[in-house]
Amino acid sequence: MKKEDNRDIQFRHLVMENVRLTNENARLRAHVDFLTEENRSVEDETREEYKAEIEHWKSLYESALQSVKEANERADRFEQSSKGKQRGLQERH
């Protein structure tokens, strides 16, 4: 009888340990899920921030490029104008 009581006690202990470990597993799985979602959110947020920064720098680059093109066009017009004036002066002399 005592042998059966000890087995019952051991069995109940193992059942309770199984329940405790199952609960611990569920708690840890929930924490992993939370961290996974948090990581995904941070990753998405960071990606969006860098996309915005890339667009900002791209806009600055395009603006600077446009300024250079305009400056080159003005320089070309000035050069053409200067050549025209020099020809006019040369023709007068």
Secondary structure, DSSP 4 states (H G I P E B T S, - for coil): -HHHHHHHHHHHHHHHHHHHHHHHHHHHHHHHHHHHHHHHHHHHHHHHHHHHHHHHHHHHHHHHHHHHHHHHHHHHHHHHHHHHHHHHHHHH-
